[in-house]
Amino acid sequence: MSSDLSDLVSPDLVAVGLSAATRKALFQQLGALAAAAAGPGVDARTIGDLLTAREKLGSTGFGGGIALPHARVPGLTRIVGLVARLAHPIDFGAVDDQPVDIVAVLLSPPGAGAAHLKALARVARRFRDRGFIAKLRGAGSRDAIYALLTADETRDAA
């Protein structure tokens, strides 16, 4: 299975050095980034609020300094991914109690159903790869992170 995420993430949806003291503040920043790329009718504050509401159901921090917040967003016409490397790790209430420094956001239209779940599983699988995460942490720029996200690593595994 391909590990290329270019169908979800575009270069303008990769952020490096974001700084936020709390998850809620981070979600508002991520909402602003996502809204600019999501198109008309999709409000930055709404995205931030939906991510915050989802997080209240249970932490999306799944360990190793990684979080995968996700939400269904009215007005979206396609699944959108956003990846951020934080300037300073923040507490996400992750299963391993480690603070999070890499956040992969997945936003889907309300009716995405199975497509949302498949995209979420694909992103989670990629972000569980410790070697890949080490490369993300070592990448010096937004362009370098985007190149890693859009490389098809499955060729190397063959």
DOGU-924953 format. One line per field, with one value per atom (N, C-alpha, C, O, CB): residue in one letter; x, y, z. Coordinates in pm, 1 decimal. Atoms other than C-alpha are relative to their C-alpha. Glycine has a CB too. Example, Ala and Ser with C-alpha at 12.3 -4.5 7.8 and 13.67 -1.06 7.14 Angstrom:
residu A;A;A;A;A;S;S;S;S;S
X 89.0;1230.0;90.0;193.6;-99.2;-82.0;1367.0;-77.0;-26.1;41.4
Y -119.0;-450.0;120.0;118.1;2.7;-119.0;-106.0;109.0;219.8;46.2
Z 0.0;780.0;0.0;66.5;124.6;-6.0;714.0;73.0;89.9;-141.5
REM end
This chain:
residu M;M;M;M;M;S;S;S;S;S;S;S;S;S;S;D;D;D;D;D;L;L;L;L;L;S;S;S;S;S;D;D;D;D;D;L;L;L;L;L;V;V;V;V;V;S;S;S;S;S;P;P;P;P;P;D;D;D;D;D;L;L;L;L;L;V;V;V;V;V;A;A;A;A;A;V;V;V;V;V;G;G;G;G;G;L;L;L;L;L;S;S;S;S;S;A;A;A;A;A;A;A;A;A;A;T;T;T;T;T;R;R;R;R;R;K;K;K;K;K;A;A;A;A;A;L;L;L;L;L;F;F;F;F;F;Q;Q;Q;Q;Q;Q;Q;Q;Q;Q;L;L;L;L;L;G;G;G;G;G;A;A;A;A;A;L;L;L;L;L;A;A;A;A;A;A;A;A;A;A;A;A;A;A;A;A;A;A;A;A;A;A;A;A;A;G;G;G;G;G;P;P;P;P;P;G;G;G;G;G;V;V;V;V;V;D;D;D;D;D;A;A;A;A;A;R;R;R;R;R;T;T;T;T;T;I;I;I;I;I;G;G;G;G;G;D;D;D;D;D;L;L;L;L;L;L;L;L;L;L;T;T;T;T;T;A;A;A;A;A;R;R;R;R;R;E;E;E;E;E;K;K;K;K;K;L;L;L;L;L;G;G;G;G;G;S;S;S;S;S;T;T;T;T;T;G;G;G;G;G;F;F;F;F;F;G;G;G;G;G;G;G;G;G;G;G;G;G;G;G;I;I;I;I;I;A;A;A;A;A;L;L;L;L;L;P;P;P;P;P;H;H;H;H;H;A;A;A;A;A;R;R;R;R;R;V;V;V;V;V;P;P;P;P;P;G;G;G;G;G;L;L;L;L;L;T;T;T;T;T;R;R;R;R;R;I;I;I;I;I;V;V;V;V;V;G;G;G;G;G;L;L;L;L;L;V;V;V;V;V;A;A;A;A;A;R;R;R;R;R;L;L;L;L;L;A;A;A;A;A;H;H;H;H;H;P;P;P;P;P;I;I;I;I;I;D;D;D;D;D;F;F;F;F;F;G;G;G;G;G;A;A;A;A;A;V;V;V;V;V;D;D;D;D;D;D;D;D;D;D;Q;Q;Q;Q;Q;P;P;P;P;P;V;V;V;V;V;D;D;D;D;D;I;I;I;I;I;V;V;V;V;V;A;A;A;A;A;V;V;V;V;V;L;L;L;L;L;L;L;L;L;L;S;S;S;S;S;P;P;P;P;P;P;P;P;P;P;G;G;G;G;G;A;A;A;A;A;G;G;G;G;G;A;A;A;A;A;A;A;A;A;A;H;H;H;H;H;L;L;L;L;L;K;K;K;K;K;A;A;A;A;A;L;L;L;L;L;A;A;A;A;A;R;R;R;R;R;V;V;V;V;V;A;A;A;A;A;R;R;R;R;R;R;R;R;R;R;F;F;F;F;F;R;R;R;R;R;D;D;D;D;D;R;R;R;R;R;G;G;G;G;G;F;F;F;F;F;I;I;I;I;I;A;A;A;A;A;K;K;K;K;K;L;L;L;L;L;R;R;R;R;R;G;G;G;G;G;A;A;A;A;A;G;G;G;G;G;S;S;S;S;S;R;R;R;R;R;D;D;D;D;D;A;A;A;A;A;I;I;I;I;I;Y;Y;Y;Y;Y;A;A;A;A;A;L;L;L;L;L;L;L;L;L;L;T;T;T;T;T;A;A;A;A;A;D;D;D;D;D;E;E;E;E;E;T;T;T;T;T;R;R;R;R;R;D;D;D;D;D;A;A;A;A;A;A;A;A;A;A
X 84.2;0.0;88.0;187.6;-95.4;-75.6;127.5;-1.6;-102.5;-56.0;-7.1;245.7;2.4;15.3;123.9;4.0;231.7;-128.2;-237.9;8.6;115.5;2.1;-32.3;-99.5;24.9;19.6;-1.8;-145.8;-181.4;79.1;142.5;-375.8;-67.6;-180.4;-70.3;57.0;-433.9;65.5;-1.8;11.8;-76.7;-160.8;59.9;112.5;111.4;-65.8;-43.7;109.0;107.6;-103.3;-111.1;270.6;-46.3;18.5;89.9;47.0;65.2;-66.6;-105.0;-96.9;59.1;-74.3;105.0;74.3;-111.2;-109.6;263.1;53.2;86.1;114.0;-46.6;371.1;116.4;116.3;-115.1;-117.1;702.4;14.7;5.5;129.9;-25.8;765.8;-122.9;-113.7;86.5;119.8;406.3;20.7;80.5;-126.6;-14.7;391.9;-136.6;-207.5;97.6;126.9;92.3;17.8;89.2;-116.0;-11.4;56.7;-98.1;-73.4;-23.9;103.2;-256.7;-48.8;-24.0;-118.1;59.6;-434.4;-101.0;-103.9;-67.7;101.6;-719.8;63.4;17.3;-86.1;-69.8;-481.2;60.6;55.8;110.8;-55.8;-308.5;-108.5;-88.2;69.1;107.9;-640.1;-51.3;-91.6;-114.8;41.7;-732.2;100.8;61.5;-15.2;-102.8;-399.9;-12.2;-4.1;140.6;13.5;-445.2;-126.5;-127.5;-2.2;123.6;-801.7;20.9;-33.0;-107.2;-28.2;-674.4;78.2;49.6;78.2;-77.6;-421.0;-88.1;-82.0;117.3;83.8;-674.1;-108.3;-138.8;-63.3;109.2;-950.3;45.7;-29.3;-57.7;-52.3;-729.3;5.2;-13.8;139.1;-10.3;-688.1;-131.3;-148.3;108.7;122.9;-1034.5;-102.6;-190.3;-62.0;92.0;-1219.0;-105.2;-114.3;-66.8;102.1;-1505.6;-104.8;-137.4;-67.6;104.2;-1765.4;52.1;-26.3;-84.9;-58.0;-1523.4;72.5;170.3;97.8;-45.7;-1454.7;111.2;101.1;-116.3;-114.9;-1122.7;-41.4;1.1;106.6;42.6;-1288.8;-80.6;-65.9;-83.1;79.0;-1533.6;90.6;68.1;-96.5;-93.4;-1247.5;67.2;74.1;107.0;-64.2;-1066.6;-94.4;-55.5;52.4;99.0;-1385.0;-34.8;-53.6;-126.9;30.8;-1459.2;114.7;91.0;-28.9;-115.2;-1106.5;1.5;30.4;132.2;5.4;-1141.5;-110.7;-90.5;-22.7;112.0;-1480.8;35.5;3.0;-126.9;-39.5;-1339.7;100.3;93.8;60.8;-103.0;-1044.8;-61.0;-7.6;103.2;67.3;-1284.5;-56.3;-80.1;-112.2;48.6;-1410.9;109.8;81.9;-56.0;-115.3;-1062.3;121.1;109.5;-25.4;-121.6;-704.4;32.0;16.9;116.7;-46.1;-581.9;152.1;211.6;-44.3;-143.2;-223.8;19.3;-23.5;60.3;-8.3;-131.6;137.9;166.3;-40.6;-128.7;220.8;115.3;97.3;-0.5;-119.3;574.7;9.5;84.7;7.6;-3.1;510.8;-86.6;-71.8;139.5;84.0;249.3;-146.9;-193.4;18.6;144.8;-115.2;-65.3;-9.0;-38.6;75.8;-375.0;-141.7;-238.0;-3.7;134.2;-663.9;-75.2;-15.9;7.6;80.7;-949.8;-142.3;-189.3;-0.1;137.3;-1296.2;-70.1;-7.2;-2.8;84.3;-1581.9;-45.7;-101.3;-123.6;19.8;-1623.6;-102.1;-78.0;132.9;98.8;-1937.8;62.1;137.1;-123.4;-51.5;-1856.0;120.8;152.3;34.4;-113.5;-1553.6;-52.7;-157.6;87.3;40.1;-1572.0;91.5;63.5;-2.1;-94.5;-1275.7;71.7;65.0;102.9;-79.0;-1057.1;128.3;196.3;31.5;-115.8;-781.6;89.1;41.2;-43.5;-97.1;-465.9;89.5;114.0;84.4;-89.6;-239.0;101.5;63.8;-78.2;-103.8;92.1;76.8;118.1;96.4;-72.7;259.8;105.6;80.7;-96.9;-103.8;587.2;6.4;30.2;141.4;9.7;562.5;137.4;233.9;-80.5;-124.3;831.3;35.1;151.7;-11.8;-18.4;779.8;-111.5;-228.0;-0.6;104.0;599.3;-103.2;-71.4;62.6;105.6;265.4;-68.4;-66.3;-102.8;70.4;66.4;-126.7;-207.4;-34.0;118.3;-195.7;-77.5;-178.3;39.1;64.8;-290.0;16.7;-72.9;-148.2;-25.6;-133.2;6.1;29.1;130.9;2.2;-150.1;130.8;130.2;-28.8;-128.6;222.6;44.7;158.1;106.3;-27.3;204.8;113.2;159.7;32.8;-104.0;466.0;-63.3;-169.3;81.3;52.7;414.0;12.9;95.9;73.2;8.3;336.7;75.9;63.1;-146.6;-68.5;560.3;-32.0;4.9;149.6;41.7;418.8;-149.3;-197.7;81.0;145.2;52.4;-40.7;-4.7;-68.8;55.5;-118.6;-151.6;-215.4;43.3;143.5;-470.9;-68.6;-17.3;-26.9;79.1;-734.9;-140.7;-209.8;-3.4;132.4;-1049.0;-76.7;-24.2;10.0;80.2;-1330.1;-137.2;-187.5;-13.7;139.8;-1668.4;-87.3;-51.3;-47.9;85.1;-1952.6;-42.0;-56.6;-123.5;45.3;-2059.1;111.3;84.9;-91.1;-113.0;-1709.5;0.4;54.1;129.1;14.4;-1782.5;123.9;224.4;-107.2;-108.9;-1555.8;126.7;236.7;-41.5;-118.3;-1324.0;76.2;199.3;-40.6;-62.7;-1257.4;77.0;192.0;-107.1;-64.3;-1178.4;122.4;224.2;-99.2;-114.9;-950.6;115.5;230.9;-40.3;-104.6;-760.8;63.2;185.0;-57.1;-48.5;-730.7;93.2;199.0;-118.5;-83.4;-592.9;132.3;238.2;-75.7;-121.2;-346.7;97.8;217.8;-36.5;-85.1;-216.1;57.2;176.1;-79.7;-46.8;-194.9;110.4;209.2;-116.6;-101.6;1.0;131.9;237.7;-46.6;-122.4;249.8;66.2;188.7;-31.9;-54.8;289.4;38.4;90.5;-99.4;-49.2;352.8;139.8;204.0;-96.7;-131.9;671.0;107.5;121.3;8.8;-98.5;951.6;108.5;154.8;65.0;-100.9;1201.5;-50.8;21.3;42.2;62.6;962.4;-9.9;18.8;-140.0;13.2;899.2;135.7;145.9;-62.7;-134.9;1273.5;39.2;99.9;103.5;-29.0;1307.4;-78.9;-25.4;-32.7;81.0;1019.3;62.1;70.2;-144.6;-58.8;1183.5;131.6;167.5;22.5;-128.5;1515.2;-9.9;87.5;89.0;16.5;1372.1;16.3;-40.8;-138.2;-32.7;1499.3;-100.7;-91.7;127.8;92.4;1210.1;-135.7;-152.8;58.5;133.7;846.4;7.5;-61.5;-91.8;-14.5;952.0;56.1;13.7;90.7;-58.6;1161.3;-104.7;-109.4;122.0;106.0;867.3;-100.2;-142.5;-71.0;94.5;634.4;57.9;-13.8;-34.1;-63.8;883.4;-7.8;-32.5;148.2;11.0;885.3;-143.7;-166.0;46.3;141.2;504.3;-47.0;-136.7;-88.0;47.0;469.9;87.5;60.4;-8.9;-83.0;745.2;-72.0;-134.1;142.8;60.3;622.8;106.4;191.0;-57.6;-100.1;822.6;-16.5;73.3;-7.9;22.2;673.7;99.2;128.5;-142.0;-100.9;925.8;123.1;183.3;39.0;-120.5;1207.2;-16.6;81.6;36.0;24.4;1043.9;1.5;13.5;-133.9;7.6;1026.1;134.0;144.8;-53.1
Y -118.7;0.0;124.1;130.1;0.3;-123.5;345.3;79.4;84.1;84.6;-84.2;570.5;148.4;234.1;-35.6;-136.9;885.7;68.3;15.3;2.7;-73.1;1143.7;125.3;216.1;38.7;-120.1;1394.0;26.1;138.8;-11.3;-22.9;1341.0;68.4;115.9;-132.4;-60.6;1475.5;132.1;224.2;-95.5;-114.4;1731.7;75.9;15.8;-45.7;-84.6;2024.7;80.9;90.7;94.3;-71.6;2235.2;109.9;134.0;61.5;-107.5;2519.5;-52.4;25.8;88.7;60.9;2274.3;-73.1;-167.9;-97.3;49.0;2198.7;120.7;223.2;-69.9;-111.1;2418.1;-46.1;-157.5;54.7;29.0;2428.8;111.6;229.8;-13.8;-98.9;2600.3;65.6;174.2;104.0;-54.3;2654.7;0.4;-91.4;-82.4;-11.1;2769.9;23.1;116.9;114.4;-12.7;2720.5;-57.6;-156.1;-72.3;45.6;2678.7;-113.5;-195.0;116.8;99.6;2461.0;-63.0;-11.4;63.7;64.3;2221.8;93.3;104.9;-132.8;-88.1;2469.6;111.0;139.9;60.2;-105.7;2748.8;-57.1;6.5;65.4;65.8;2507.1;-26.7;-2.7;-131.4;31.8;2399.2;124.6;116.5;-68.3;-123.0;2761.9;38.9;82.9;114.3;-28.2;2812.9;-95.7;-54.5;-10.3;99.5;2489.8;25.2;5.8;-142.1;-34.6;2592.9;112.3;108.9;38.9;-112.1;2917.4;-46.8;-4.5;109.8;53.0;2731.2;-82.9;-68.4;-85.0;89.7;2472.6;75.7;41.9;-105.2;-74.1;2724.0;70.1;79.9;102.1;-68.9;2911.3;-93.3;-49.6;56.4;97.1;2593.1;-73.7;-134.9;-100.3;79.1;2446.1;60.1;-10.5;-16.6;-62.4;2697.0;84.8;88.3;-104.8;-89.4;2939.4;-76.7;-191.6;78.0;62.3;2866.3;-84.0;-136.9;-84.2;76.2;2693.2;98.9;162.0;-113.0;-99.9;2904.3;-53.6;-163.9;48.5;40.1;2889.9;-30.8;-131.3;110.1;20.1;2925.0;-128.9;-201.3;119.8;122.8;2645.3;-122.9;-217.7;-4.7;113.6;2411.1;-17.2;-128.5;20.6;7.7;2495.7;-52.1;-133.5;135.9;44.1;2446.4;-148.0;-219.7;85.2;141.0;2111.6;-91.0;-199.0;-22.2;77.7;1986.6;-5.4;-109.8;61.0;-4.9;2098.5;-91.5;-164.6;145.0;85.4;1926.2;-147.5;-227.7;32.1;139.7;1602.2;-42.4;-154.0;-20.0;32.0;1617.1;-24.3;-102.5;113.0;19.5;1639.8;-141.0;-187.8;102.4;138.5;1292.3;-97.1;-207.1;-40.0;83.7;1152.2;53.7;103.6;-148.5;-53.8;1249.9;-67.7;-189.0;-15.8;53.6;1209.2;-15.7;-47.2;91.0;25.4;1190.3;-149.8;-208.9;76.3;146.0;831.4;-52.1;-170.6;-58.2;44.3;822.7;40.5;71.8;-147.7;-33.1;895.2;145.2;178.2;-85.2;-141.0;1269.8;36.9;144.6;40.6;-18.9;1234.9;12.4;-57.7;-117.3;-10.1;1347.9;2.3;53.6;127.5;6.9;1286.9;52.2;-24.3;-145.5;-56.3;1527.3;-4.8;9.5;145.5;10.8;1491.6;46.5;42.9;-145.9;-48.2;1630.0;-5.5;-5.1;144.1;-10.7;1630.0;145.2;198.0;-100.9;-144.1;1982.8;32.9;6.6;69.2;-42.3;2115.4;99.5;188.9;63.1;-89.6;2287.7;-53.5;-6.9;129.8;60.8;2075.9;-85.6;-149.1;-85.4;82.1;1907.7;-119.9;-208.0;83.6;112.1;1672.9;-16.2;71.8;22.6;23.2;1521.9;81.5;80.6;-152.5;-88.2;1762.5;-39.0;-60.6;148.0;28.2;1686.4;120.2;199.3;-122.8;-108.3;1927.9;-58.4;-132.9;121.5;51.5;1849.7;117.7;208.9;-97.1;-106.4;2069.9;-58.8;-154.5;89.4;31.5;2039.4;120.3;232.9;-30.5;-108.2;2242.7;48.6;-27.8;-45.6;-57.7;2476.4;-60.9;-86.0;153.3;58.3;2333.8;-101.3;-71.8;110.5;100.4;2012.0;49.0;125.3;-129.9;-33.8;2049.3;-126.7;-230.5;95.5;113.5;1820.1;-29.2;60.5;26.9;40.9;1624.8;-107.3;-157.9;-50.7;109.3;1373.6;-130.9;-215.3;30.4;118.8;1108.1;-126.2;-120.2;16.4;128.4;740.6;-28.3;-96.8;-112.0;23.8;740.6;119.5;123.0;-31.6;-120.5;1078.6;87.2;178.5;-38.8;-81.5;1220.2;121.4;109.2;-83.2;-116.3;1575.9;-18.5;-96.2;127.9;14.6;1614.1;112.4;229.2;-1.5;-100.5;1790.7;-12.7;74.8;-10.8;15.6;1655.0;-29.8;-121.7;-113.4;10.7;1695.3;-19.3;60.0;125.8;25.3;1545.0;11.5;-69.7;-142.2;-28.3;1685.4;-57.9;-47.6;153.5;49.6;1517.2;57.9;38.2;-156.1;-62.0;1708.3;-60.5;-72.1;155.6;65.8;1543.5;63.8;121.9;-148.7;-42.1;1638.1;-87.5;-202.6;-7.9;78.1;1521.6;-137.2;-231.9;79.5;126.9;1245.3;-90.6;-186.0;27.0;77.0;1104.9;-145.3;-231.1;64.7;138.1;791.9;-85.4;-58.3;-65.1;96.7;506.3;66.4;27.5;-113.0;-68.6;740.4;70.1;70.6;101.9;-65.1;934.6;-103.8;-80.6;71.0;103.7;614.4;-58.1;-84.0;-111.4;52.8;482.9;99.0;59.7;-33.0;-102.2;813.1;9.9;23.0;136.6;-5.5;822.3;-118.1;-100.7;0.2;119.2;466.1;12.7;-24.0;-127.3;-15.3;545.6;98.0;71.5;47.8;-99.8;857.3;-57.0;-40.9;130.6;58.5;676.5;-101.8;-104.7;-66.2;101.3;390.5;68.9;26.4;-90.2;-71.1;635.3;66.0;64.9;106.5;-73.0;831.6;-90.9;-42.2;102.7;95.9;516.8;-50.8;-116.8;-118.0;43.4;452.3;88.2;205.8;7.4;-78.5;561.1;61.0;172.0;-87.5;-52.7;602.5;122.4;220.7;-106.6;-112.4;830.0;120.7;233.3;-39.4;-109.4;1037.2;63.5;185.5;-51.6;-54.5;1073.2;90.9;195.9;-114.7;-84.3;1208.4;130.4;236.5;-75.3;-121.9;1454.0;95.7;216.2;-34.7;-85.1;1579.8;61.4;171.1;-81.0;-50.2;1621.3;89.0;154.3;-113.9;-80.6;1794.0;147.9;197.4;-25.9;-138.7;2150.6;103.1;219.7;31.6;-99.5;2312.2;-62.0;-183.9;64.3;42.1;2295.5;-82.1;-183.1;122.7;72.8;2184.4;-140.2;-235.7;77.7;131.0;1901.5;-92.4;-211.3;14.9;80.6;1782.1;-42.2;-157.7;78.5;34.4;1797.9;-110.3;-202.2;125.4;103.3;1593.4;-137.0;-238.1;37.3;126.2;1326.7;-53.1;-173.0;19.4;41.3;1321.8;-55.2;-139.4;117.4;39.2;1274.2;-104.6;-144.5;120.2;107.8;1017.0;-133.0;-154.4;-0.2;133.2;664.7;-93.9;-145.2;-54.2;81.3;468.6;-149.7;-227.3;26.1;142.7;134.1;-59.8;-179.1;-25.1;51.4;103.0;-46.1;-148.0;108.1;32.2;101.4;-128.7;-197.4;114.8;119.3;-179.0;-127.7;-236.6;12.2;118.6;-414.5;-67.6;-168.9;37.0
Z 0.0;0.0;0.0;72.2;121.7;13.1;-92.9;130.4;200.8;-114.0;-119.1;187.0;-37.0;50.4;82.6;49.5;-27.6;48.6;30.7;-154.9;-52.5;134.2;-81.8;-32.7;144.6;81.4;-154.2;-34.0;-68.4;-127.0;25.0;-204.2;118.9;106.2;-30.7;-120.7;149.6;37.6;83.9;115.3;-48.8;216.1;-118.1;-211.8;97.5;98.8;5.1;71.2;193.9;-71.9;-65.6;67.0;96.6;198.5;-105.4;-87.4;219.2;126.8;213.7;-75.1;-119.3;476.2;84.7;156.9;-40.4;-83.4;633.2;76.6;16.9;-86.3;-83.7;924.2;86.7;139.1;88.7;-83.0;1108.0;102.6;69.4;-86.8;-103.7;1438.8;59.4;116.5;-54.0;-64.6;1549.9;150.6;206.7;-37.9;-144.7;1909.1;63.1;26.7;37.4;-71.1;2137.1;139.8;158.5;-76.4;-138.5;2512.9;31.0;119.8;95.5;-28.4;2497.8;-129.8;-238.8;76.7;117.2;2264.3;-66.3;-188.8;39.5;56.8;2221.8;-83.0;-193.5;110.8;75.0;2116.2;-128.2;-233.5;87.2;118.3;1879.2;-103.2;-222.3;39.0;93.8;1726.8;-71.5;-187.5;73.3;66.5;1656.1;-108.8;-216.9;102.8;100.8;1474.7;-118.5;-234.1;62.2;106.3;1280.4;-81.6;-203.2;59.0;69.8;1196.3;-99.5;-210.1;99.2;89.7;1046.3;-122.3;-234.4;73.9;112.4;832.5;-92.8;-214.9;51.0;79.4;718.6;-75.2;-189.6;89.1;63.4;641.9;-127.1;-224.2;97.2;117.6;398.6;-120.6;-234.1;29.0;108.9;193.5;-26.4;-131.9;31.3;11.2;250.9;-94.4;-144.2;135.1;93.8;37.9;69.0;191.7;-83.3;-55.0;80.4;80.3;50.2;-112.4;-80.3;342.3;115.1;193.9;-86.5;-110.6;578.6;90.7;50.6;-51.8;-94.7;885.9;90.3;144.2;84.0;-82.0;1074.0;144.2;201.2;-1.0;-138.8;1414.9;14.6;113.0;48.5;-3.0;1333.8;-0.7;74.5;-119.4;4.8;1243.4;135.5;187.7;-111.1;-131.5;1567.8;106.3;190.1;40.9;-98.3;1769.5;-17.9;80.3;-11.0;25.2;1600.4;45.5;99.7;-149.4;-47.8;1671.6;152.9;211.5;-52.6;-146.3;2034.7;53.0;149.9;48.5;-42.6;2066.3;-14.9;72.7;-81.7;19.8;1922.2;107.7;159.2;-141.3;-99.0;2161.8;137.8;216.5;7.6;-129.0;2457.9;13.2;124.5;17.3;-3.6;2362.8;40.9;88.6;-136.3;-32.6;2417.6;-72.9;-184.8;-37.1;59.4;2347.1;-132.7;-147.6;96.1;127.6;1991.2;-0.2;-103.2;-115.6;-14.6;2122.3;13.6;112.7;123.1;-6.4;2043.2;36.6;19.2;-130.9;-50.1;2180.6;-89.3;-207.0;16.7;74.7;2074.8;-42.7;-134.4;-118.6;34.5;2064.0;-119.6;-177.3;-26.7;118.3;1789.1;41.0;131.0;-99.6;-17.5;1780.0;-137.7;-234.4;82.5;125.3;1510.7;22.2;16.5;-54.4;-16.1;1574.4;-132.9;-239.8;52.6;121.8;1328.3;29.1;142.8;-53.9;-15.0;1265.9;-134.4;-240.2;57.1;119.2;1019.8;-6.5;89.8;4.3;12.4;887.4;-108.9;-226.8;-30.1;100.0;717.6;-98.5;-59.2;69.0;102.5;390.4;-74.0;-183.5;60.8;69.7;305.5;-114.5;-103.6;97.7;113.9;-32.2;-19.4;-100.7;-126.0;9.2;14.6;133.7;219.5;-115.4;-120.7;286.0;-10.7;-113.3;19.4;-3.8;387.9;116.9;228.2;11.2;-105.3;584.2;23.2;-67.9;-35.5;-37.8;766.0;97.2;187.7;63.4;-89.2;936.0;58.9;-12.6;-75.5;-68.6;1194.7;92.8;166.1;79.3;-98.4;1380.7;92.7;49.0;-68.0;-97.6;1699.1;45.2;48.6;120.5;-50.5;1829.0;135.3;165.7;11.5;-133.2;2179.0;21.8;-4.5;112.5;-24.5;2273.5;100.8;192.0;49.6;-95.0;2451.4;49.0;-17.3;-63.8;-58.1;2675.1;-79.6;-103.9;148.0;74.4;2480.8;75.2;26.0;-138.2;-71.0;2747.7;-75.7;-76.5;21.3;82.3;2526.6;85.3;206.1;-78.2;-70.3;2618.1;73.4;175.7;-97.9;-65.7;2705.8;84.9;132.6;-104.2;-77.8;2887.1;-55.5;12.7;139.8;62.2;2647.8;-67.5;-128.8;-102.3;70.0;2520.6;-151.3;-198.5;45.2;145.0;2150.4;-69.7;-32.9;-45.8;81.0;1898.8;-149.1;-227.5;21.0;139.3;1570.5;-2.5;63.6;-71.3;7.3;1482.0;-145.4;-232.4;60.7;133.1;1178.6;12.2;79.2;-56.1;-8.1;1134.2;-123.1;-234.5;11.4;111.8;920.5;11.1;111.1;-2.1;4.9;822.8;-116.5;-227.2;-14.3;102.4;629.5;-11.0;85.1;30.2;12.4;486.7;89.4;113.9;-148.2;-90.8;716.1;-55.3;21.9;32.6;57.8;473.8;-48.2;-121.4;-113.0;53.1;411.7;45.1;-25.0;40.9;-46.6;619.7;-10.9;54.8;-74.4;14.6;511.4;-52.0;-12.8;-93.6;52.9;319.4;112.3;112.6;-108.5;-115.9;642.5;81.8;118.9;88.7;-80.7;832.7;-69.9;-5.7;31.4;74.9;555.9;0.4;17.6;-144.5;-1.7;538.9;138.6;150.7;-42.5;-137.8;918.8;28.1;88.4;99.4;-20.3;924.0;-76.2;-25.1;-45.5;82.0;645.1;64.1;70.9;-141.7;-64.5;820.8;130.1;157.6;27.8;-126.8;1156.5;-23.9;49.3;75.2;32.2;999.2;-33.9;12.5;-118.6;40.0;845.7;121.1;133.7;-107.7;-113.4;1169.0;117.1;217.4;46.5;-99.4;1375.1;-35.1;46.6;12.1;47.5;1173.8;65.1;31.6;-157.2;-76.8;1407.8;-88.1;-62.1;106.0;91.5;1124.1;-73.8;-91.0;-99.7;69.3;937.5;93.1;52.3;-52.2;-97.7;1251.8;28.0;40.5;131.8;-21.0;1310.6;-116.6;-95.8;15.9;116.8;955.2;6.4;-25.7;-130.7;-12.5;1015.5;101.3;77.7;41.7;-104.7;1333.6;-46.0;-3.2;128.6;48.4;1152.2;-122.4;-160.0;-30.8;121.5;846.0;32.8;130.0;-64.9;-29.6;826.9;-46.0;-7.5;-59.3;54.0;645.0;-31.4;-31.1;-125.8;41.4;545.6;-129.0;-143.0;-19.6;126.6;196.6;22.0;-43.2;-95.7;-29.5;339.3;62.9;31.2;94.2;-61.1;551.5;-106.5;-109.4;113.3;107.0;250.6;-89.4;-129.1;-84.8;83.0;47.2;68.9;3.1;-28.7;-74.3;320.7;-3.0;-20.1;146.2;-2.8;336.9;-134.0;-138.8;40.0;132.1;-36.5;-67.5;-180.8;-87.2;53.7;-89.0;23.9;128.1;66.2;-16.0;-145.9;55.3;-17.9;-136.4;-70.1;110.5;-26.6;6.4;149.4;18.8;7.4;-98.9;-91.7;-47.3;94.7;-278.1;75.5;41.7;-104.5;-75.2;-23.1;80.1;108.3;93.0;-83.1;176.2;-82.7;-26.7;72.8;86.0;-122.1;-14.6;-83.7;-136.5
REM end
